[in-house]
């Protein structure tokens, strides 16, 4: 199965060719944990989950790293306003993030490195840039990257700095995306930072936002890795700055392929708290929508096209999922425990081929879902006509399971054997798996106790978590 992805850097559809045969190493920009993530953030995380699942579907061993930005202007400002230490301020938002991705059925990454745990790696990377003559110390003790001294600046965003105003220093983590300026690698300590400070060769301070992702991605994936993803809003300046400082330090290509998802709009408008259309996942759950329904809306669109998120779309998702559930129930009733036929009916194998081709062509999810619903239509017709045997229906279930390894929609919240468990319990199990991968043992134990309170016992085995009803 040859996967093809649109490379933001080349602006071309490119066959996926990993650095190491059979492996796919990807880095995804994670949340800045200064608040609850909103549904626009989850558009990117669900796209990255589909990418992860598609790579696994194609047979690759996937290593995904997603960072947690727990030190930057926003987190420091929030902690200071709350009058509490930075770690204490970010902790509940990190916890909420893991709960939210579990609610949406997102595959846990291999690791979720937090910026505050990787300051030595950032200092080492900045030191390499000094050695290369591309970093300099300002009068106030901050350290900046010299954009003018790095000939390749602007990749993968196609920014041409010739003729643009250059040389200005940009100290804040986020700035005007059409400006070009020397950006902060290390920020000298100021009163605004309070007790958020680390020692460095250049004096006390903290890292700039951009250096965090470069240092952590290269630590866990190597100086060159296969895929870097994020929202299109990260393309410039964040990804341009990431690339510049990484490639300037190593002399090697940073990410071999760049993939970005487009913006999400709510009711045709940009999300805005003042307009009242700014929703966190928790807001939508409180309105009665499920994680599965929200995931369906986020999946049902091409990742490179702007997605309009509406309550009508959620209602349509609910109807579509009901149709899928009715079909799987009919299949189970007709199969009645029969073993799957050696070969599924032609309409099912044809649907699976169309589904796979759609996934391989730059994650064309609208076409992939169309293939699924053709299977639902043709399968219902076959059952109505009594032309589908029990073994045929069991084989169709296996086709649906293959599709669902990418979609995570059809058997959402159910065990692989098909036995239902409550959606809340399934979400907590996924959150606990993510916490254990992140070595967040206290959070893992908390979720275990929460499951026990709900009447479910979870045990850790060499094959993973096993849950049973108490």
KOLRO-895318 format. One record per residue: x negated, y, z of N, C-alpha, C in turn; residue in three letters. Coordinates in pm, whole numbers, plus 50000, padded with zeros to 5 digits. Layout:
N
XYZXYZXYZALA...
***
This chain:
470
499144988150000500005000050000499115012450000UNK499065019549888498235031449876499015043749920UNK498565049750029499205061950079498625074050008UNK499485083649978499055096349921499605107750006UNK498735117150041499135128350124498715141450059UNK499495151850084499155165150035498105171150127UNK496955174450069495855180350144495965195550138UNK496175201850253496295216450256495035223150202UNK493885217050226492615223150184492455223450033UNK492845212649965492695211949819493975215549746UNK495095215749820496415218249760496755207849655UNK496365195649682496625184649589497105172349665UNK497865163949596498265151049649497065141849636UNK496605136449749495345129249753495535115149806UNK494995104949738495035091349794494275090849926UNK494855084450026494185083650155493065073550150UNK491865078150181490685069750182489925072450312UNK490075063650411489485066350542487975065050543UNK487375071350640485925070950657485465056750691UNK486245049850772485935036150811487065026950763UNK486715016750688487705007950628488655002150734UNK489935003250705490934997450794491265005950915UNK490595017350930490855026051045491335039650998UNK492155045951079492605059651051492455067551180UNK491605077851176491355086051294491955099851271UNK492875103751358493575116251337493625124651465UNK493545137651445493625147151556494825156051533UNK495615157751639496825165951627496805176751736UNK497075188951695497135199951790498345198151880UNK498085196952010499155194552106499695207252167UNK500425205852277501115217452336500195226352419UNK500515239152421499955248252519500935248152635UNK500495243152750501425239552856501675251252952UNK502225262052896502595273652974504105274652992UNK504845265752924506305265752930506785252452874UNK508095250252876508645238252814508535239652662UNK508165228752595508085228952450509485230752392UNK509585238052279510885240152216511035231152093UNK512215231052037512505221651930511635224051807UNK511165236351787510245239051677508925232151696UNK508425231651821507205224051850507405209351817UNK508575204151850508805189951830508965186351683UNK509265196051600509265193351456507865188451416UNK506825195151466505445191151435505115177751498UNK505515175551623505145163151691505845151051629UNK507085152851584507785141751518507165138951381UNK506795149551306506085147451179504805139451203UNK504065143051306502805136051334503055121651377UNK504185119351444504555105751481504875097451357UNK505605103251263505905096151138504615092851063UNK503685102351060502385099950996501655088451065UNK501615088851197500975078151273501605064551239UNK502935064251240503645051651213503445047051068UNK503395056650974503195053050833501815046850812UNK500815052450878499465046950868499425032650923UNK500085030451037500145017051094500935007651004UNK502005012550944502845004850851502015000150732UNK501075008650691500215005250577499044996350617UNK498964992950745497954983350789496724989250855UNK496725002250882495555008450944495635007651096UNK494465006351159494355007751303494225022751331UNK495205028251397495295042751413494755047051549UNK493855056651548493415063351671493845077851661UNK494815081551742495315095251742494935102051873UNK494375114051861494045122251977494895134851970UNK495565137952080496345150352088495915157952213UNK495495170452195494995178152308496125184452390UNK495775187852512496645195852598495905208852627UNK496395219952577495765232952602496285237952737UNK495455235852839495865239952974495045251553027UNK494245257952939493615270552976493535279352853UNK494205290552857494175300552751494835313052808UNK495015323152727495615335552776496985333152838UNK497815324952772499195323052817499275315552949UNK498495304652962498565296853085498015304853203UNK496935312353179496365320653287497335331453329UNK497965337953230498935348453259500115342853339UNK500585331053301501705324953373501345321153515UNK500155315253534499735311353668499575323553758UNK499025334153701498825346353780500165352353821UNK501125352653728502445358153759503145349853865UNK502925336553862503555327653960502815327554093UNK501575332754093500795333054216500315319554262UNK500045310454165499585296954200498375293354115UNK497575283354156496415279154077496835274053939UNK495915275053844496205271253706496695256853695UNK495995247453759496385233253750497785231053804UNK498115237953912499445236653971500515242353878UNK500155253053807501105259253715501385250353594UNK500335244253537500515236453414501055222353438UNK500895217353561501265203353589502715200053552UNK503715207853592505085204153557505375204553407UNK504675213153333504895213853189504245202053117UNK503125197253171502515185053116503435173253140UNK503965172253263504905161553296506115162153204UNK506665174053183507835175653097507525171652953UNK506325174852907505935171352770505965156252750UNK505395148652844505395134052830506825128552834UNK507665134352917509055129952921509755132952789UNK509475144552733510125148652608509725139852490UNK508435136752477508035128452363508605114352377UNK508755109752501509385096652521510865097252482UNK511535108152516512945109752480513145109452329UNK512155114252255512245114752109511655102352042UNK511225092652119510695080252060509375082151989UNK508555091452037507265094251973506205084652027UNK505455078751936504395069351973503325076652054UNK502955071452170501905078152248500575078252172UNK499845089252184498505090052126497555081252208UNK496375078752153495385070852225494895078252349UNK494835091452339494365099552451494905113652437UNK495155119852552495605133852558494585141852640UNK493465145552580492445152752657492915166852693UNK492705170552817493025184052864491785192852853UNK491985205152811490855214252790490025216052917UNK490705217253032489965219953156489065208353197UNK489275196553139488435184953171487245183653076UNK487105193152982486075191752879485245204552861UNK485095211952968484285224252963482825221152927UNK482185210652982480795207652944480615205452795UNK481585198652732481485196252587481585209352510UNK482405218452558482535231452490481265239752505UNK480685239552623479435246852646478335241152557UNK478285227852544477265221652459477445225752313UNK478685226552267478945230352128478555244952104UNK478865253652199478485267752184476965269052182UNK476275261052263474805261452264474245257652128UNK474855247952060474405244251926474585255851828UNK475655263351845475885274851757474865285851782UNK474445287451906473355296851935472075292551865UNK471795279551872470585274251809470585276651659UNK471775276651599471905278651455471955293551418UNK471955302251518471995316651491473365321751453UNK474435314351489475795318151450476645323051567UNK476045323151687476735328251804475895339251865UNK476565348951925475845359851991476595364152116UNK475825369952209476405374452334476665389352328UNK477845393552368478195407752367477755414252497UNK477915427252505477465434752622478205430552749UNK479445426252735480215422652855479975408152900UNK479135400852826478825387052864479615376552789UNK480565380652705481305371152623480435366652506UNK480795355052449480065349552335481005348752216UNK480525353252100481345353551979480695345751866UNK481545340751776481085334451652480995345151544UNK479865345451474479665355351368480225350051237UNK481395354751202482065350151080481225353150956UNK480605364950952479855369050833478655360150805UNK478155353250908476955345050890477275330750847UNK478555327450842478925313850801479605314450665UNK478905309750563479375311350424480685304150397UNK480965293650470482165285750440483395290050515UNK483375301950579484515305850662485795307350578UNK486895302750635488205303850569488815290450536UNK488015279850528488525266350502489245261350626UNK490365254650614491095250250494492195259950451UNK492135272450499493245281750478493135289950351UNK492065288150274491865295850150491805310950179UNK491115314550287490935328550321489645333550256UNK489775343850176488615350050112488295362750191UNK487155362750264486855374050352486165385550278UNK485795383350151485165394150076486155405550056UNK485735417350085486595429150068487525431550184UNK487595421950280488445423950396487625430150508UNK488295436650597487615443050710487035432150799UNK485735432450817485085422450900484285428951009UNK483725420651094482855425651198483525429051328UNK484835430851329485545433951453485535421751543UNK485505424251671485555413151767486975411051812UNK487395398351819488745394951862488625386851990UNK489065392552099488895385852228490095377152265UNK491285381152221492475373552259492535360352183UNK493255350752240493325337452179494155337452052UNK495185345552044496015346151924495985360451873UNK495885362051744495795375551689496395375751550UNK496445387551494497045389751363496465380051261UNK497325372151199496845361451112496325366250976UNK496385379150949495795384050824494475391150851UNK494065391750976492805398451008491665388351013UNK490465393150987489275384950998488345391951095UNK487925384851197487025390851294486225380151364UNK485125384151426484345374851507485205370751626UNK485325357851647486235353051751485465347851871UNK486125348351986485475344852113485295329752126UNK484075325852156483755312052191483795310252343UNK483295320452413483255320252559483615334252607UNK484535335052701485005347952750484435350652889UNK483725361752903483185365453033484335367153133UNK484075363453256485115364253358485565378753380UNK486855380353394487425393453422488455392153533UNK488885403453585489895403153691491175396453645UNK491485397553516492705391353463492695376153477UNK491485370153479491375355553485491495350253628UNK491415358953728491535354353867490505343853901UNK490985332353955490065321653996489805311553885UNK490225314553762489965305453649488585308953593UNK487575301353632486205304853595485305292553604UNK484355291753512483335281253512481975287853489UNK480935281453539479585286253513479155282053373UNK478285290153312477735286953181476375293553166UNK475605289953064474305296453042474425311453017UNK475645316052985475855330252952476545337753064UNK476725331053177477385337153289478755331053313UNK479415334553422480735328853454481785333253353UNK482695324253325483765327353230484585315053198UNK485175315153082486025304053036485945303052885UNK486335291552829486255290052683487345297852610UNK487075301352485488105306452396488955294852349UNK490135297852299491085287452260490535278652149UNK489915284352048489565276851928488485266351954UNK487555269252046486445259952071486945247052134UNK488105247552200488605235852272488865224152178UNK489585226752070489955215851978488725210151907UNK487785218851868486585213951800485805204451890UNK485615208352015484825200252108485515187052139UNK486815187352164487515175152204487725165652087UNK488045170951970488245162051855486955154751820UNK485825161851822484565155451785484095145651893UNK484435148352019484035138952124484705125452105UNK485985125352071486735112852067486845106551928UNK486615114451823486785109251687485515109751605UNK484485116451653483255118051577483195131651510UNK482005135151462481825148451403482585150151272UNK482875139151206483755139151089484835128651111UNK486075132151089487155122451106488155124050991UNK489175115550988490005114050868491035125150848UNK491865127650950493015136650931493125146251049UNK493365158751017493705168851118495075174351081UNK495985174851179497345179351153497735190851246UNK498845196951214499405207551297500505214751223UNK501105224351289502085232751224501405242751133UNK502115247451033501525256750936501075269651003UNK501655273051117501245285151189499855283851249UNK499345271451260497985269251311496915270551202UNK497345271051077496385270650967495355281850976UNK495835294150999494925305351019495465313951132UNK494625317451229493175315551229492685302751296UNK493565295551368493095284851454492305274151379UNK492875268651273492185257751204490975262651126UNK491045274951077489865280651010488735282451110UNK489055286951231488025288851332487485275551385UNK488385265851405487965252451443486935246951345UNK487285247851216486425242351112485085249451107UNK485115262651114483875270451104482905266751215UNK483375266451338482455263851448481965249351450UNK482825239951407482415225951402481385223551291UNK481695228251170480805225751058479515233751068UNK479595245551129478385253451150477435246351246UNK477985239651346477165232851446476585219751393UNK477375212251315476945198751274476355198051134UNK476735207551049476315206650910477045195850833UNK478145190750891478915179950829480355184550807UNK481065178050714482505181050702483205177850833UNK484185185850867484915184150994486045174050974UNK487155178250921488265169150890488295166850739UNK488485154250698488455150950556489785154050487UNK490845154950566492185157450512492955165950612UNK493615176350560494405185250644495875184050606UNK496745181950705498165180950680498915190350775UNK499775198650719500525208450798502015207350769UNK502815208550874504265208450853504775222850854UNK505865224950783506455238350770507235241850896UNK507695254250899508435259451014509805252851026UNK510335253251147511725249651171512485262351202UNK513655263651140514525275151166515805270151231UNK516395278451312517645275051380518775283251320UNK519745276151262520875282851196520395293051094UNK519325289551022518825297950915517975309650961UNK517725310751093516965322051145515745317151220UNK514745325851226513585322951308514015322151453UNK513445312451527513815311051668513465323551747UNK514385327851830514165339851910515035339152034UNK514445341552150515225341752274516275352852271UNK515915364152207516855375352203518085372152118UNK517935363352019519055359351935519855347951996UNK519335342352104520045331352169519945318252095UNK518955316752007518825304151932517465297751957UNK516995299352078515715293652119516015282052212UNK515795269652167516205258052245515035248952278UNK514945245252404514045234452442514795221252421UNK514065210352429514715197352419515735195652531UNK515385200552649516285199552763517585207252741UNK517485218552673518695226252641519655217952556UNK519105211152457519935203252366520515190952435UNK519725184652522520225173152597521365177352688UNK521235189252748522285194252837523575197052763UNK523485199552633524665202052551525305189052503UNK524725177652542525345164852510524725157452394UNK523655162752335523005155852224521935146552279UNK521695135452210520715125652257519375127752188UNK518335122052248517015122552187516995116152050UNK517765105552035517845098551906518455107551799UNK519505114851833520155123851737519245135451699UNK518555140851799517615151751770516485146851681UNK515975134851711514905129151628515385127451484UNK516625122851466517135120751331517095133751251UNK517535144751311517515157651240516075161451204UNK515145159351296513755163151271513085154251168UNK513535141851157512985132451058513575135150920UNK514825139450915515575140150789515245152850710UNK514025153550665513565164650582512105162450549UNK511635168050439510225166650406509405175950494UNK508335170750547507565178450646506995191350590UNK506795192450458506235204650401507295214850362UNK508545211750388509635221050358510245226150488UNK510605238850489511235244750607512515236950640UNK512685233750766513845225950810514795235150887UNK516055234850849517065242850917517775234151020UNK517595237151146518135229151256519445235651301UNK520555228551288521865233951325522635223651406UNK523685228251472524545218951544525365210451448UNK525645215751329526295207651226525395196151184UNK524085198751177523135188251141523095177551250UNK523195181751376523235172051486524505163551479UNK525615169851445526875162351431526775152351316UNK526155156551206525975147451092525035136051130UNK524015138851211523115128451258523865118251342UNK524745123151428525535114151512526385104851425UNK526985110351321527805102151231526955092051157UNK525795096151108524915087051034524425075751122UNK524055079051245523575068751337524695059151376UNK525915064251385527055055451413527265045551299UNK527055050351178527165041551061526095030651065UNK524885034451102523795024651114524125014551224UNK524605019451339524915010551450526035000751414UNK527035005551342528124996551301527604985651209UNK526664989251122526084979451029525254969051104UNK524404973551196523574963951270524444954751356UNK525554960051408526474951651485527124941051396UNK527504944851273528084935151180527064924251144UNK525824928551123524774918851090524584908851204UNK524544913951327524344905251443525504895451457UNK526714900451435527904891751446527894881051338UNK527534884851215527544875351105526384865551116UNK525224870251162524064861451175524284851351286UNK524914855751394525274846651505524084838351551UNK522914844551560521744837451611521024828851511UNK521404829351384520744821151281519304825851258UNK518474816551214517094820151177517134827751045UNK516254837551027516244845150903515924836550782UNK516594839150672516264832450546514824835850508UNK514194826750434512804828950395512654841650312UNK513654844350231513654856550149514954863950171UNK514864876850195516064884950213516774886650079UNK518054890050079518764892549953518054903049869UNK518224902249739517504911149648517754925849680UNK518984929349715519274943449742518504948249864UNK518214939149959517464942950079515974944550047UNK515424935149971514004936349935513774948349845UNK514734951349757514624963049670514664975849754UNK515524976149856515604987849943514304989750020UNK513714978750065512454979650139511324984650049UNK511314980049924510304984849829510454999849805UNK511695004449790511935018849769511555026749893UNK511855021350009511485027650135509965029150145UNK509255018450118507795018550127507185028350028UNK507715028549907507205037849806507425052349848UNK508545055049913508835068649959507875072750070UNK507605063750162506665066550270505275069150213UNK504885061050116503545062250058503355075149981UNK504425081049930504345093249852504525105349943UNK503505108050022503465120050107504645120650204UNK504975109250263506005108650367507315114950322UNK507845110050212509105115350159510265109250237UNK510565115150351511565109550440512995110250386UNK513395120750313514745120450254514955108350164UNK513955105150080514085093449993514045080450073UNK513235080250181513165068250264514505065650332UNK515145076050382516455074450444517515070750341UNK517375075950220518305072150113518215057150085UNK516995051750088516815037250067517475029450181UNK517345034450303517995027850416519505027550398UNK520105038750358521565039050347522075031450225UNK521245029750122521635020650013521715006350066UNK520775002850154520814989650215522064987950301UNK522404998150377523634997550458524854995550369UNK524935003350260526075002250168526154988350106UNK525014983750052525024970849982525204959250079UNK524654960750200524824950250300526264948950345UNK526924960150367528334959650404529184953450294UNK528844956950169529584951350055529394936250048UNK528184931550075527914917050070528654909650181UNK528714915750299529444909450409530944909250378UNK531444920250321532864920750283533204909950183UNK532294907850087532514897949982532174883850025UNK531704882350150531294869450205530194862850121UNK529354871250058528244866049978526924866350055UNK526974871150180525774871450263525924861050373UNK525044851150373525114840550473524574845550607UNK524724837150709524184840650841522674842650832UNK521994833950759520544835150743520174847750665UNK520994851250565520754863650489520834875750582UNK521864875850667522054887150757520904888150857UNK520414876850905519264876950995518024882350924UNK517874879050795516744884150718516864899150695UNK518104904050677518314918450659517924925850787UNK518224919850902517814925951029516304927751033UNK515564917850983514104918850982513634929950888UNK514344931950777514014943050688514224956350761UNK515324957350834515594969550910514524971951016UNK514064961051077513014962551178511724968051116UNK511414963650995510224968850927510374983750900UNK511534987650851511785001850828511665009850957UNK512145003751065512195011251190510835012851255UNK509835005251212508495007651264508005021551224UNK508565026951116508255040751075509295050551130UNK510565046951119511645056251154511855058051304UNK511795047251379512155047351522513535053651542UNK514495048951462515865054051468516895042751476UNK516635031751407517645021351391517865013751522UNK516775009451585516875001851710516375010251827UNK516575023051817516125032751919516665028952056UNK515745027352155516195024252290516575009852312UNK516145000852222516444986752236515144978852237UNK515144967552305513974958852304513774953152165UNK512544948552138512264942752006513124930651979UNK513574923652084514434912152064515864915752039UNK516184928552047517534932952016518424934552137UNK517894931652261518714933252381518734947852422UNK519904953152442520034967252475519504970152616UNK518814981152629518514986952759518935001552747UNK519295007752856519765021652848518715030852785UNK519185040652709518275049952643517395057152745UNK517965060452862517195067352966516035058653013UNK516295045553028515245036353073514175034852966UNK514595033552841513635032452731512735044752723UNK513325056652742512545069052737511545069452852UNK511955065152970511045065153084509895055253063UNK510175043753003509135033952974508095039852879UNK508575046852776507635053252681506825064052750UNK507475071652838506755082152910505705076153001UNK506015064853063505045058353150503865052953069UNK504145047352951503065042452865502135053852826UNK502725065452794501915077152757501085081852876UNK501685081852995500965086153114499785076853144UNK499985063953127498905054353153497775055953052UNK498115058552926497075060952827496275073452861UNK496945083352919496275095652958495595094453094UNK495675082353154495105079753287495725088753393UNK496975092453372497725100353470498425090453564UNK497645084653656498145073553736499265077853831UNK499145089653887500205094253978501535095553905UNK501485100753781502695101953701503245088253664UNK502345078753632502765065053601503495058853720UNK502955060753840503595055153960504925061953986UNK505005075053962506255082153985507365076753894UNK507015074353766508005069253672508415055053710UNK507445046853755507785033353801508815033853913UNK508615043054008509555044354119510925049254070UNK510905058153970512165063053914512925051753845UNK512205043153774512825031553710513425022153815UNK512685020353924513185011554030514475017054089UNK514535030354104515745036654157516925034754064UNK516645033353933517695031053835518065016353823UNK517335007653896517654993453894516814985153798UNK515634990353760514784983153665513384981653723UNK512814969853708511464967153755510514966253636UNK509384973353644508414973153537507124966953590UNK506544957953511505274951553546504294953753432UNK503024955453468501974957253367501294943853342UNK501274939853215500674927053175499644929653066UNK498814919753033497854921552922498534925052790UNK499834921652778500574924752655501314938152664UNK501144945152775501814957952792502864957352901UNK503714967552907504744968353009505844958052983UNK506324951853090507474942853081508514947853181UNK509734949853133510784955353218511894945053234UNK512454944653354513564935453378514544942053475UNK515784937853465516834943253552516684937453691UNK516704945953793516604941253930517894934353971UNK
***
